[in-house]
Amino acid sequence: MAKATWNLGIVGLRRGRGFVRVFDAHPRVEVAALCDVDEERLAETGEAFELPEDRLYTDFDSFLDAPIDIVMIATPIGFHAEQTIKSVESGKHVLCEQTAAYTIEDCQRIVDAVKRTGIAYMMAENYTYYHYIREWQKLIEQGKLGEIFYAEGEYVHEIVDLLFDEETGTYFWRHERPPIWYCAHCLGPLLTLMDDRIVKACGSHSGFHRMPEQKEHLGFLDMEAGLFRTQKGALIKILRSQVAPRHPTLVWYCLYGTRGQIENGRAGGDGLLYIEGEMSQKEGGRAIKCSTIDPAAPEEARAGGHGTSEYYMIRDFLDALDNNTRPPIDVMRSMDFTVPGIVAHESAMSDGNWRDVPLFDW
Ligand SMILES: NC(=O)c1ccc[n+]([C@@H]2O[C@H](COP(=O)([O-])OP(=O)(O)OC[C@H]3O[C@@H](n4cnc5c(N)ncnc54)[C@H](O)[C@@H]3O)[C@@H](O)[C@H]2O)c1
C-alpha cells in the first residue's frame, strides 16, 4: 500500500534549496531534514522553510539518522557516489542530481550497492522531462520519424563564474569537470527518445583557446565533442562547453529518422519538424513550438527552474516508490546517461579512438 507521506531529506542546499519548493507541489512528500556543510546556508534555508533546528545537519552521517525515507542528493558530483552508497545502505531511497559519478569504478560501486540493498535509486535528469521532449516522444512512438539513425545534442552553457572567482582566484568544484563528463542533459533526452543505449564512444576537444592560462583545469576546455555508437546501430554526436562565449545558453537536440527529422530552435524559438509523405519537399518542414512548460500542468508544477520538468520527474519517482517499481531513470539507466561521457573524455585525452562503453544490467 502507498505510504501516506514520504519524509525527505535534502543534502546540498544551493540546487537543493530550489527543490524544497518543487517538493511542495507534491502533497505526498514532506521535506523533513536538511544537510549542508555551510552552516550559514543551512540555517538560512531551515528558517525559510520553517524546519526545527534539530532537523538541520552539517554532518551527513548524522543526517542519515533523521526520520527520513528519501535522500535527495544535490551536492557537487564528487560526493555523489559516497553519499548514494551510504544512503542506500542505511535504507533510504535516493534521488540524486546528475551525473551519477565521475569514474566508472564509482558507477560500479553505486550499481552494486543499489542491487545489494534493493533500494530505489533515480538520477534527477530533468531535461528528459522537458515538455517538448515528452511531446516528441509521442511522435516517435507513433513511428512518424521512422527508425532514428542519427541524433545530435549540444549543451553550451557559459558558467566561468561557477568554475572560479576571477577576483580572488578561488576555484570551485566544476573547474576539474571536463565538459563531456556532464553529458546527461544531452544523452538523457536523446537515449530516451531513441529507446537505446551507448555501446562505443570516442571524443576530442579543441584545447584552451578561450582561457589559455587555465590549461591545468579541464573544466576550462573550450569545447569537447563526443561521438557515440548505439546498441541499435545509430550514431550520436554531443557537443559540450562550460566556457564558450555564447548567450543565450544553447540546449539543442536534433534527430534524423528514416521518414523525417525534428529539432528545437537554436535560439530558443520555434523548432522544425519534417515528415516525409505528410509534408512536401518543396514547402519543407513546419515550425513547431518547443516549450519546456506543459500548459496542462497545475500552476504549482512550475516551481522549479526548468519549466515543468522537475514536477513530472518527482511525480514519476514517487509513483515508483508507491508502486514498488523501478523508477524510470533507475540505476542502470542513470549509468547509460553518465558512463559514455567518462569514456568519451578518456578517448579525447589520449588517441581519440573508439572505446567500448561498459553496460550495467540488472
Ligand atoms: N539538473 C540541473 O539542471 C542542475 C542544475 C544545477 C546543478 N545541478 C547539480 O546539482 C548539484 C549541486 O550543484 P550546485 O550548483 O548546487 O553546486 P554548489 O557548489 O553551488 O552548491 C553545493 C552545495 O552543497 C554543499 N556541500 C558541498 N559539499 C557537501 C557535503 N559533502 N555535504 C553536504 N553539503 C555539501 C555546499 O556547501 C553548497 O551549499 C550537482 O550535482 C550539479 O551537477 C543540476
The ligand as a MOL file (V3000), in Angstrom:
LIG
                    3D

  0  0  0     0  0            999 V3000
M  V30 BEGIN CTAB
M  V30 COUNTS 44 48 0 0 0
M  V30 BEGIN ATOM
M  V30 1 N 19.8310 19.2460 -13.2160 0
M  V30 2 C 20.1460 20.5180 -13.3010 0
M  V30 3 O 19.5690 21.2510 -14.0820 0
M  V30 4 C 21.2250 21.0420 -12.3860 0
M  V30 5 C 21.4670 22.4160 -12.2790 0
M  V30 6 C 22.4570 22.8410 -11.3830 0
M  V30 7 C 23.1640 21.9170 -10.6330 0
M  V30 8 N 22.9010 20.5960 -10.7810 0 CHG=1
M  V30 9 C 23.5930 19.5850 -9.9770 0
M  V30 10 O 23.3260 19.8590 -8.6030 0
M  V30 11 C 24.4440 19.5170 -7.8040 0
M  V30 12 C 24.8760 20.7120 -6.9690 0
M  V30 13 O 25.2230 21.7780 -7.8140 0
M  V30 14 P 25.2540 23.2770 -7.2660 0
M  V30 15 O 25.2940 24.1470 -8.4630 0
M  V30 16 O 24.1560 23.4720 -6.2870 0 CHG=-1
M  V30 17 O 26.6680 23.2900 -6.5150 0
M  V30 18 P 27.1720 24.4050 -5.4660 0
M  V30 19 O 28.6240 24.1780 -5.2800 0
M  V30 20 O 26.7150 25.7420 -5.8590 0
M  V30 21 O 26.4030 24.0440 -4.1280 0
M  V30 22 C 26.6520 22.8280 -3.4650 0
M  V30 23 C 26.1020 22.9050 -2.0490 0
M  V30 24 O 26.4420 21.6730 -1.4030 0
M  V30 25 C 27.1210 21.9630 -0.1770 0
M  V30 26 N 28.0640 20.8750 0.0530 0
M  V30 27 C 29.2540 20.6760 -0.5660 0
M  V30 28 N 29.8100 19.5290 -0.1360 0
M  V30 29 C 28.9720 18.9940 0.7730 0
M  V30 30 C 28.9840 17.8150 1.5480 0
M  V30 31 N 29.9960 16.9360 1.4550 0
M  V30 32 N 27.9600 17.5710 2.3840 0
M  V30 33 C 26.9370 18.4470 2.4890 0
M  V30 34 N 26.8650 19.5880 1.7660 0
M  V30 35 C 27.8590 19.8490 0.9030 0
M  V30 36 C 27.7610 23.3090 -0.3780 0
M  V30 37 O 28.0080 23.9620 0.8600 0
M  V30 38 C 26.7200 24.0270 -1.2080 0
M  V30 39 O 25.7150 24.6230 -0.4330 0
M  V30 40 C 25.4930 18.9930 -8.7640 0
M  V30 41 O 25.3980 17.6110 -8.8400 0
M  V30 42 C 25.1050 19.6050 -10.0950 0
M  V30 43 O 25.5290 18.8360 -11.1930 0
M  V30 44 C 21.9450 20.1490 -11.6280 0
M  V30 END ATOM
M  V30 BEGIN BOND
M  V30 1 1 1 2
M  V30 2 2 2 3
M  V30 3 1 2 4
M  V30 4 1 4 5
M  V30 5 2 4 44
M  V30 6 2 5 6
M  V30 7 1 6 7
M  V30 8 2 7 8
M  V30 9 1 8 9
M  V30 10 1 8 44
M  V30 11 1 9 10
M  V30 12 1 9 42
M  V30 13 1 10 11
M  V30 14 1 11 12
M  V30 15 1 11 40
M  V30 16 1 12 13
M  V30 17 1 13 14
M  V30 18 2 14 15
M  V30 19 1 14 16
M  V30 20 1 14 17
M  V30 21 1 17 18
M  V30 22 2 18 19
M  V30 23 1 18 20
M  V30 24 1 18 21
M  V30 25 1 21 22
M  V30 26 1 22 23
M  V30 27 1 23 24
M  V30 28 1 23 38
M  V30 29 1 24 25
M  V30 30 1 25 26
M  V30 31 1 25 36
M  V30 32 1 26 27
M  V30 33 1 26 35
M  V30 34 2 27 28
M  V30 35 1 28 29
M  V30 36 1 29 30
M  V30 37 2 29 35
M  V30 38 1 30 31
M  V30 39 2 30 32
M  V30 40 1 32 33
M  V30 41 2 33 34
M  V30 42 1 34 35
M  V30 43 1 36 37
M  V30 44 1 36 38
M  V30 45 1 38 39
M  V30 46 1 40 41
M  V30 47 1 40 42
M  V30 48 1 42 43
M  V30 END BOND
M  V30 END CTAB
M  END
